[in-house]
Amino acid sequence: MVNHTPTSVVTIERFIIEQERLHPEASGDLSNILYDLALAAKMITNKVRNAGLVDILGSAQTENVQGEIQQKLDIFANETIIKAMDHTGRLCAMASEEEEGIVAIPREFKTGRYLLLFDPLDGSSNIDVNVPVGTIFSVVPKITRGRDGTLEDLLQPGRRQVAAGYVIYGSATMLVYTTGQGAHGFTLDPSIGEFLLSHPNIRIPEHGRYLSVNDSYAPLWCDEVRDLMRRYRGLDGDHQPLSIRYVGSLVADFHRNLLGGGIFAYPRNSQTPEGKLRLLYEANPLAFIVEQAGGLASDGANRILDVPPASLHQRTPLYIGSKAEVELAERIVGETVRT
């Protein structure tokens, strides 16, 4: 006789409910925001999977607020998330990397006490060549009075996030999120249409295996950054050489390094002295996740989660990943960033 050991299948809904029980004072709104985002991710997954079969690949011939050419899937993902979230009564405002200003909640809907900031489709320039893309999101609490969320509510430092996460649309669709109780990953089972717990309590290795950086900017880096990159490669000092892995899609590079150990680096350079990545839509949510997994995120001198935002589309340099690698970056380039 064969003895079958029962296995526990944990859906994202069940996991969130169990986490919520640890906080009897919780209203359930934050849990429902995560459900709504999971639903939006399923809808975007379907479009990404079928992108080559329908008229959704390629450029829409429009620019977003960043001055970047929007892809058709960018627009679809942005609209999908807004429509999935604006009527629930749990949010009082949203902000998207694709929109110039605040995304208000329509007057016919109730508002809540949270705000959502998101990058609807990170890495979308790689869509046409089938490179993994992703969605990044951040949830912050309302701190002002009144029905609607304000700029003050949205411009909170990352340490005030109550939830953050990302979805990677790759060979499988995976959602990783944190509410400050560790970082947990869920893989979408397309046969049942459910996100199932696959990576509980993710822990990033303290020392890295991978270096993710765009070397084409090397001529524009300062001497300290070039020195840092040589050390990561084991060319100067006694640092264990890191393997170079760079996809050019932030979510894909971050996800690999989160699971395997490593650092993603996008230093400032002479063309982008303020940095390239968006503080609110990319750096803050990923920093919250990596810290919950035992890693670090820095602009080279300051903890990302402590950087005070001054505008919705503020940019920042970013060093994020395994603790030892980010600390090395701060030691070598920190004084340059401070000055």
Secondary structure, DSSP 8 states (H G I E B T S, - for coil): ----------BHHHHHHHHHTT-TT--SHHHHHHHHHHHHHHHHHHHHHTGGGTTTSSEEEEE-TTS-EEEHHHHHHHHHHHHHHTTSSSEEEEEETTSSS-EE--TTS---SEEEEEEEEETGGGGGGT--EEEEEEEEE--S-SSS--HHHHS--GGG-SEEEEEEESSSEEEEEESSS-EEEEEEETTTTEEEEEE-S----SS-SEEE--GGGGGGS-HHHHHHHHHHTTSSTT----EE---S-HHHHHHHHHHH-EEEEE---SS-TT-SEEIIIIIHHHHHHHHHTT-EEESSSSBGGG----STT-EE-EEEE-HHHHHHHHHHHHHHHH-
